């Protein structure tokens, strides 16, 4: 299996003395699964992209909600809560 992933988070608004923040997230993935090592190369990789919202408490990521599209498999929602305490 071979995979390339890129993700970018951008905080777009902060209020309440910078303790609470909202950001946007953009992602790009490309990957390929093969049966033999000799078939691993960058041609024929499946690609997907997505975006979502990110919520911060102080400077720590608390919650993210995103949707990934592409790859011929439809939309895939993702929700995550970080345990940073």
Secondary structure, DSSP 8 states (H G I E B T S, - for coil): -EEEEEEEEEEEEEETTTTEEEEEEEEEEEEE--SSGGG-SSTT-EEEEEEEEEEEETTEEEEEEEEEEETTS--EEEEEE----
